[in-house]
Amino acid sequence: MATRQIATRVDAEQAELFKETTRRLGTTPADALRMFVTAFNSHRGFPYDVRLAEDLEPFDTEEDATRFATDLSLKAINEAR
């Protein structure tokens, strides 16, 4: 099977986070990108929803935004248990 190299540039901070996350998952950045490409091609597009919410409105205050983020994080943590 012939292979091709695909290259891209990302922010240095994002690259380091990506490398650390793949390491923690027990894989490599290259393998993670191969998995993404395979899933992308199998789904004939992104393997997850990519869209804007129809009723997207800004938060009234920073406190509202913080409360929303906190509640969402706690929900995700509880669902993972």
C-alpha positions in Angstrom: 0.0 0.0 0.0 1.4 3.4 -1.0 1.3 6.1 1.7 1.3 9.9 1.4 2.4 12.5 3.9 -0.1 15.2 5.0 1.3 18.2 6.9 -0.3 21.1 8.6 0.6 23.8 11.1 -1.0 24.5 14.4 -0.4 26.8 17.4 2.6 25.6 19.5 0.4 25.4 22.6 -2.2 23.3 20.8 0.6 21.0 19.4 2.0 20.4 22.9 -1.4 19.7 24.3 -2.1 17.3 21.4 1.2 15.4 22.0 0.5 15.2 25.8 -3.0 14.0 25.3 -2.1 11.3 22.8 0.7 10.2 25.1 -1.8 9.9 28.0 -4.1 7.9 25.8 -1.3 5.5 24.9 -1.0 6.5 21.3 1.0 8.9 19.2 0.1 12.1 17.4 0.7 10.3 14.0 -1.6 7.4 15.0 -4.3 9.9 16.3 -4.2 11.7 13.0 -4.4 8.5 11.0 -7.5 7.5 13.2 -9.1 10.8 12.4 -8.5 10.6 8.7 -9.9 7.0 8.6 -13.0 8.1 10.6 -13.4 11.2 8.5 -13.3 9.2 5.3 -15.7 6.5 6.7 -18.2 9.1 7.6 -17.7 11.1 4.4 -17.0 14.1 6.5 -16.5 15.0 10.1 -17.1 12.0 12.5 -19.0 14.4 14.8 -21.5 17.3 14.4 -20.0 20.5 13.1 -22.6 23.2 13.2 -23.7 26.3 14.9 -26.7 26.1 17.3 -29.7 27.7 15.8 -30.6 29.6 18.9 -27.1 30.6 19.9 -27.1 33.8 22.1 -24.4 35.3 24.2 -24.4 35.1 27.9 -25.7 38.2 29.8 -22.8 38.2 32.2 -19.4 36.5 32.7 -20.9 34.9 35.8 -23.6 33.3 33.7 -21.0 31.9 31.3 -18.9 30.6 34.2 -22.0 29.0 35.8 -22.9 27.3 32.5 -19.3 26.0 32.0 -19.2 24.7 35.6 -22.6 22.9 35.3 -21.6 21.4 32.0 -18.3 20.1 33.4 -19.9 18.6 36.5 -22.5 16.9 34.3 -19.8 15.4 32.1 -17.9 14.2 35.2 -21.0 12.6 36.7 -21.9 10.9 33.5 -18.3 9.4 33.3 -18.6 7.8 36.7 
